[in-house]
Amino acid sequence: MKRFEPNLLLAITTGCALLLVVITTILYGPPAALLRNPLLAVICAGGFVLLNPMMLRMMKIAPRPPLIHPDSRGAAAWATVFPMLVIAAAAVPVFRPGPDYGLLVIVASVWFGATVESAIKASRQPG
């Protein structure tokens, strides 16, 4: 591999941050989170990647390009917001332990799904 695809790197870093969110919600959340939060992360991220293209077609929305592409110079800088927000979300259960953070896992999973979808789109583009 002569160069790393930036969309793939974005998906990997957001995935690591999502893993951190799941771990902190398990450690600092209620006991029910042990099984439910990892399942939520997998189902929500996978559901977003599989169902979002169908929803865009049903709503007649034009397909978007990958998050990081050569036509937009500032896209790489803006794309770093995804992992930073997910890492910030992972800190919430540490500073406020106890409540159920299932919604936090769902939101982080959808953001991860968006980066995975972007990496898939980038890998399918010629060039």
N, C-alpha and C positions, 0 to 999 in steps of 0.2 A: 504494500500500500504506500503510494508515494505521498499522499496527503490525507489528513483526516477530514471527513465531511463535517462542517460546523453544525449542521442540524442534528447529526448523530451524536456529537459531543454534547449538544444542548439537551438532548433526550436522556443521555447517560447521567449528566449532572442533576437534572431534575428528578430522575429516577432514584438517585442516591439520596437526594433531599426528601423525596416521598418516603423512602425507607426510614429515614430519620424521624419523620412525622409519625409513621406507624409505630415505631419503637417507643417514642416518647408518649404517645397516647395510650399505649399498652402499659408502660411503667407507671405513669402518673394518673391514669384514668381508673374507671371502675373495673372490677374483675371480669365483667362481661365483654370487655374490649379485647381480651386475649384472642378470641377466635373471630369476633365480628369485624374488627378494624382491618386485619389483613385481607379478609374476604371482600370487604367494601372497597379496598384499594384495587384489588385485582378486577373485580366486577365492574367498577366504575371506569377505570382506565380502559379496560378492554371493551366495554360497551361504547365508550366515546369513540374509540378508534374504529370499531366495526359499524356503528350506527350513524355517525356524523356524516359520512358521504351520502348515505341514503336520505337523510334529512335535508341536506343541501339540495339534492336533486328534487325531492318532493316539494320543497319551497321555492324551486326555480332560482336558486342563488348560484351565481357563477363560481366555479372552483377558485379558491385562493391559492396563490403561490406558497412555497415553503416560507417559514418564518424568517430564515436567513437566506437571501438570494443576492446575486451580484447587482441587480438593478437598483437596489436600495442600500446605500452606503451605511446608513445609521441603524439598519435593522439588527446587526449583530449586537450593538450596544443596548438596544431596547430589549433584545431577546434575553439578555442576562437578568432581566427583571423576574423571569419565571423562577429560576432556582433560588434567587434571593428571597422572594416572597414565600416560597415553600420552606426554606430554612427558617425564616422568621416565624412561620406558622408552627414549626417544630418546637420553637422556644416557648410558645404559649402554655402548653401543659406543664412545663418545668416551673414556671413562675406562678401558675394558678392550678395546682393539682386538685383532682377530685371530680370535677364535672365530666360529663360524657362529651367527647370531642369527635363524634362520628361525622358531623357536618364538616369539620376541619379536614378530615381524611377524604371525604367526598370531593371537596373543592380542590385539594392538592392533587387528587387522582385525575380530575378533569384537566387541570393544568398540565400534568404529566402526559395525559392522553393527547393533548394538543401538540406537545413537542414530539411525541412518537409519530403522530400523523404527519407532521412536518418533515420528519426524517424519512418517512416512507415516500412522501411526495418527492423529496429531493433525490432519493435513490432511483426513482423511476424516470426522472428527467434525463434527456440525452445530454451528453457533454461531459 
